[in-house]
Amino acid sequence: MTPPARRLEALFSFRGVAAAASLYAGVNAALTLAAGPALALDDVKLNVLTQSLEGGYLPDNPPLFEWTLVAAQRVLGPTLASFVAVKSLFLVATALFTFLAAKEATGDRRVAAAAALALPLIPQFGWSFHQTLTHTTALFAATALFWFALLRLERRRRGLDYAIFGFALGLGFLSKYSFLAAGVAALLAALMRRPLRGALLSPKIAVAALAAGAAAAPHVLWAASADLQSTELLYGRLADKGPYLARAAKGLGAVLWAAISLLAPAAVIALAAARGRVRALTGAGRDIFSDAALISLGALALAVTALGVANFQERYAIPFLFPGFVWLIAAAGRQAGAAKTIPIVSLALVAVFTGARAVEIARPGAPFCKDCRQRIPYAHLERALAMRGAEAATLAAFDDHTAGNLRRLFPRARVLSAHLPSYAPPPTAAPGPCYFIWSSDLSPPPDASAIAQLDQPAIFEAGGAWSRVMAGEAQARTTAWRIVEVAQESPIGAALCRP
């Protein structure tokens, strides 16, 4: 066997997949950190929320990502590096548990490795994982863990195996609420298989129920005690407005597009491996992955139609379509020589994604970003506030981007965002001054009536030009903030500073 062949053969193992996933995560982490220290997108909001460990934070998502982030920030601080570390952890976990799940299903380590190494073919994994996703990174990992724990029950039924399965169920619930429906579809597919039906109907399933309950209990208790009207808020966001038929049609189209987006690359690879012969793929036969994917698609279509859900996002479909992806890659991997070809194709795609990200960093701006918020010059704001003892102050920002980055700059300060009224970090024993900070360059300004209550002569400005000119623009952008100290005992101070 030639040295290149030996290196490729080494990939078809748990260690090989771990090394490849770690390398991929490391490269993406380095690129993210090279773009600059500022936080952007959903990271800014989460950086505010994780000043304390809570049973839950917002009604939109359960707290697995936040809990993991809190742990990472104990070591790395509330920095971009903490987000990179958490996402890298979930990326590697997704690859490893995909390998283990596929190996449990097929008994073939080559096919299992092909499934894990092909994950970058999913656009949300290959391109968006480190850039735009937060809770969905936890969902990827939890979904892969769940499938491994479920399939493991087919051959091992000790109490520990049921506990692992239950714990995986609990983590899935804590990653994204959509996991619950996908988990039900997977369990229905499992009940269609005699060995797994016996495992799931065993009295030992009570161990799994206890483990799942223990994992989910902190969040369930928080949700039960919090007056968040979660169901109404989530349904309002998903359903949108308009006639029922229009909403249902839009939702069905979104489900179809999600299926194409997540599965089309894997389907193309599978057909190419089978040399265009569909029968060669279907000849592999049905399995639990194909059954779960079909049940999931049918359930999604029925739910969208029945509820008139219009705003169905691609990422919602990940736990539903994950088994379909694994089935396609496994069917392709069984074709002669395809198990070796799939990682090579995936590597080529990774090279394209990595090159594009490198260009994005070297030449920020259009077409990669419009707002380009990771390039905002927060150093101007940092200098202005550091002179006024911000490290021991309460910093009340009007927008999430300013708030999230203020916590990064002043990790010992108490940071609030006016756009997160339901969350306030614990008060300090010796509260310092409170500063209200806003920028009309980053969000619409506060209401004029609120600004009128501030001490007008005390308002000062900080800001400056961006360090680089964005691609396609003639000159550097500028960002300015307005800052004022507010008396916490005043009505406006109590509302902004929440002492």
N, C-alpha and C positions, 0 to 999 in steps of 0.2 A: 504493500500500500504506500503510495507516495505521500510526502509530508503534507501537501494541501488536502489530500483525501483523509489523512489521519486527523487534521484539524477540524475538518467538516464532520467527521465521525464523532469527534469529542463533543460536538454540540448536542448530540442525541442522547442526553443524559440530564439528570437533575442538576448536576454541577455545571454542565454546559449551558443549560438554559439560565441558571442563576448568573453565570459569568456574562452571558450575552445581554440579559436584562439589566444587570448592574452597569455594564458599559454604556448601554443605551440611555439609562437614567442619568448616569454621570455626565455624558455629553450634553444632554438636554439641560441638566442643572447648570453646567458651566456656561452654556449659552444664555440661559435666563439671568444668571448673576452678572454676565458680561454686559447685559443691556442696561444695567444701572441699579442702584440700591432702592429706588422708589417702588412703592407698591401701586398696583392698578387693578381695575376690574373688581371682581368680588373679594379679592384679597383684602382690600381696604376695610370693607365692612366687617369681615371676620376678625381683623386685627383689633378692632374696637371691642367686639363682643368677647374675645378671649382674655380680657383682663381678669376674669374670674371663672372658676369652674362651676358650671350650672347644669341642672338636669336637662335643660333645653334652652334655646335662645330665641328663635323666631319660628312662627308657624309654618314657614315654607319648607323647612328641612329638619330632619332629626340631627342629633349632635355628634355623630361619630367623627366627622372631620374636625370639628372644633375641639373635641376631647383630645384627639391625637395631636392637634396643633398646640394645645395648652402644654402637653407633655414636652413637645419639641422646644417650645419657647422657654421652658425652664432651663434648657441648656444653651440654646442659640439666641435667646432674646426675641422680642417682637419684630423680627427682621425678615427681609426677603428670603434669607437662608433658611428660616424655619419653615416657610411655605414650600420651598424647594425640597427640603428634607422629607416632609410629609408626603408630598406628591411622588417623590422617588421611592419611598417605602411602599406606597400603594401600587406603583407601577411594577416593581419587582415582585411583590406579593401576587399581583394579578397573573404575571407570567408563570410563576412557580405553581400556583394552584390550578391554572389552566393545564399545565403539563400533567400534574397529578390526577386531575379529573379525567383528562383524555386517556391517560394510561389505565385508569380504573375501568373505563368504558371499553377500550380496544385491546388492552393487554400488549400493546406494541409501543415501545418507547420511541421509535422513530416517528410514528404517526403522532404520538403525544407531543414530542418536541416540535414537530412541524406546526401543530396547532398553537403552541405557545409562541413560537418564533414568528408566526404569521399575524400576531395581534396588531402590528403596525398597519396591516391592511384595513383595519377599522379606522376611518378618518378621525373619530373622536379619541382614539388611542394614539395613532401615529402622529397627528398634527396638533390636536387641541389639549392633550393631557397636561402638559406643563404650562400652557399659555393661558387658557381660558377656563379650565375646569377646576372645581373645588370638591363639592360633595360627590360629584359623579366619579371622581378618582376613587373615593371610598366605595362607591357602588360597584365599580369594576372588580375591585379586590374581593368584596364581600360576595359577589355573585360567583366568582371562580371558587372561593372557599366553600360556599354552599354546595356547589355541584360536586366537589371532591368529597365533602363529608357525606352527602347523600349516596353517592355511588359506592363509597367505602362500606356502607351498610350491607351491600350485596354479598360481601365475603367475610366481613368481621362484625360481630354483633355483641361485643362486650359492653358493659355499662359505660366505659370510657368513650367508645365509639358513638353511642347515643348522646353522651354529653357534648362531644365535639359537634355533632350534628345540630343539637339544640343551640349551642353557642353560636354556630354559623347562622342559624335562623335569626337569633337575636341581633347579631351584628348586621345582617342584611336589613332588618327593620330599622336599625340605627343609622344606616347609610343613606337610604332614600325610601320614602313611603311607597313608591311604586314597586319596590322589591316584594312587598307582601303579595300583590296580585300575581307577579311573575313566579313567586314561590309556590303559590297555589297551583298554577299551571304545571309546574315541574312535578309537584306531588301527584297530580292527576295522571301525568305520564308515567310516574313511577308505579302507581297502583295498577297500571296495565301490564306490568312485568311481574311474573309470579315470585321470583326471589325477593324483589324489593317490596312487593305487597306483603309478604310474610314479615319482613323486617319492620315495616311501618305499622302493621297491625299487632305487633308483639307488645306484651305488657311493658316491656322495657322502654317503649316510646314515652312513658311518663318521665323517665330521666331526661329525655330531650326536651320535653315541655318545661320541666323545672329549670334546666339550663337556659332555655330561651327566655323564660320569664325573669330569671335572675339578671341576665344581660340587659333586658329591655326595661326592667323595673324603674331605674332612676328617671328615665325619660317619660315613662307612662305616668309615674307619680307627679312629675312636673307638669305634664300636659293636663292631668286631671285637676290640678290646683290653679293653673294659669287661665285667666279669662281672656283667651285669645281669639275665640270664635274661629278656630282653625278651619273647620269644615266649610264654613261659609266663605272665608277668604280664599281658600284653595279652589273651591268650585267656581267662584266668581272669576278667578284668574283664568281657569281652564275653559270655561264655557263661553266667555266673551258675550257680546251683545248681537242681536239680530235674529231673523227668523230661524226657527228650529232646523228646517231642511238645509238652509244655507250653512248653518254651523256644523251640522252633521256631515255635509259634503266636504266642507273644508277640513274637518277632522279626519275623515277617511282618506283624503288626499295626503294629509300629513303623515298618517300611519303608513301609507304606501311608499311615500318618499323616504321615511325612516328605514323601511325594510330595504329599499334600493340602496340607500346610502351606506347602511351597515353591512349588507350582505353581497352587494354587487361585485366588489373586488374579489371576495372569496369565491363567488360563483364563477367569475371569469377564470380564476386560477384553477378551479376544479374542472371546468370544461376543457381548459387547455391541457391539463394533465391527462384527461380522458380522451384527448384529441377530438373534442367536439362530440363525442358519443354520450348522449344523455343516459342511455341504457347502462353504460359502464358505471355510471355514478349510482343510478337507482338500483343497479344490481347488487350494490353493497348492502341493500336491505334497510328496512326501518330499524331504528334503535330509539333509545330513550331521548336522545338529543333531537332527532327529527320529530318525534311525537310531541315533545314539549314545545318545539318551535311552532308547529302547526296549531296546537291548542292555544298557544300565546297569541298568535296572529288572529285567530278566530275570536278570542276573548277581547283583544284590543279593538277589533272592528265592531263587535257587539257593544262594548262599553261606550265607544265614541258615538255610535249611532243612537244608543238608548239615552245617553246623557246630553247629547248635542255638544260634545267637547270640540271646540274649534282650535284652541291654542295648544296643540299637541307638539311638543318639541322632540327632536331626534333623540336627545339624551334620555328621555323617559323610556324609550324602547330598548335600551341596552340590556337590562336583565331578561327581557322577553325574547330578544333575538340572539343573545349570546349562545344558547344551545344550537341554534341554526347555523351560526358561524362555525362552531366546533364540528358539527356534522359535515358541513361542506368541505372543510379542510381535511377532516379524517377520511372522507370518501376520496378526496383527491390524493391524499397521502398513500392510500392503498394501491394506487396505480403504479406501474413499474417505473422506478426512478424518480417519482414525484416527490417523495419524502425529502430527497436531497435538493430538488429544484425549488421547492417552496421557500426554504430559508434564503436562498440566493435571490429570488424575486423580492422577498421582504427586505433583504439587505439593500437592494438597489433602491427600493422606495424610501427606506430610511435615509440613504445617502442624499436623495432628492430633497426630502424634508429638512435634513440637517443643513444642506447647502442653502435652501431658501431662508431658514432661520438665520444663518450667518450673514446673508445679504441683508436681511431685515435689520440686523444689529449694526452692520457697517453703513447702511444707507437707510436710516429710519424715515418714515413718512409714507406717502402714497407709493404703491397700492397696499402696503401692509397695514398701515394704521392711519386713522383720521385724526382722532384726538391725541393719540400718542402720549397718554398720561404718564407713562413710566419715565418720560423725559422732563417732566415738570421740575423746575429748579427749586426744590424745597429748602435748599441750603440758605437762601435769602430769608425765608421765614424762620429757619432754625436760629440764625444769628440774631435776629430781632428779638426773639422770645428768650433766648439764652441769657441775654443781658438783663432780663427782668425776672429771673428766678423761675423759669417755666418748669424746671425739673421738680419743684416742690409745689406746683400750682395745679389747679383744675383748668383744663384746656377744653373749652366748649366750641367745637367747630360747627359751622352750619351745614357743610357737605361731608359725605363719607370719605371722599378722597383726601381731603385735608385732615380729617380726624384720624384715619388709619395711618397716615404718614407722620402725624404728630406723635402717635404712640411709638412709632419706629424711632423717631428722633429723641423723644423724651420718655424712656421706658418706665421711669418712676413717677411720672405725672399721672394724674387722673384725667382720662380723656373721654369726652362725650361727643356724640353727633346728634344734631337736631333732627336728622332723618331716621334716627333709631330711638324714638321716644320710649319704647317699652324696656330699654336696657339702660341701666346706670351701674357703673362699677361701685364697689363698696366705698363708703366714705372713709377718709383718712382720719387718724386720731387727732392730728394737728393740721387742719385745713389751711392751705396757703391762699394766695390771691386766685381769682378766677378771671380768665381772659376769654372773650368771645372773639372768634376769628371767622371771617367769611371772605369769599372771593367771587366777584361777578364774572371772572374769567372761567371759573370752573362749574358754576351752577347759577341759576337765577338768584338774585339777591334776596335777603330776608324781606318780609313785609315791611312797608314803610312805617307802619304804626309801631312795629317792634324797634326799628332803628331810631325812631323819634324818642323812645324811652331811654336811650343810651346817653351817656355824658358826651355830648358832641365835641367839645374842645379836647377831650382826652383821646379821641380816635386818632390813630396814626397808621401809616402804611408801611408795608415791606414788600419786596418783590424785585423782579429784574428780568433780564433777557435769558432765554434758554441758551444752553452752552453750544447747541448745534442748530443749524438751519435744516428744517425738515425737507425731504426730497420733494421737488416740485414747487417749492416756495422761494420767494425772492429774498426774504430776510428772516431773522430769528424771531420767534414768537416771544411774547412777554406775559408774565403772570404776576398779578399784584394781589395782596391780601390787605384787608383792613382789620385792625386789632384794637380792642378797647378792654380795659379792666372794668368789671361790673361788680357792684356791691351785692353780695350773695343774700343779704337780708331784704333787698328790694324785690318787688314783684317780678320784674324782668330777670333779675339775678337768680331768684328761686326757680324760675322756669327754665333758664338756660343752664345753670350750674348744678341743679338738683342735689344740693348739699345733703 
